[in-house]
Amino acid sequence: MTMAYMNKYQSDDYRREELIRIIEHSVEKLTLAELEALYYDMTTKSFIND
């Protein structure tokens, strides 16, 4: 089953939670330098507002 086909039948909330799980899993594998770069990028794009 393709991702596009599956997403057609999923709620937005389910898809959002699925994406959060995928992103969390990926972030856990980053090095400190990679996390700092990601943090900087996200703050400059206003995705993070400390």
Secondary structure, DSSP 8 states (H G I E B T S, - for coil): --HHHHHHTS-HHHHHHHHHHHHHHHHHT--HHHHHHHHHHHHHTTS---
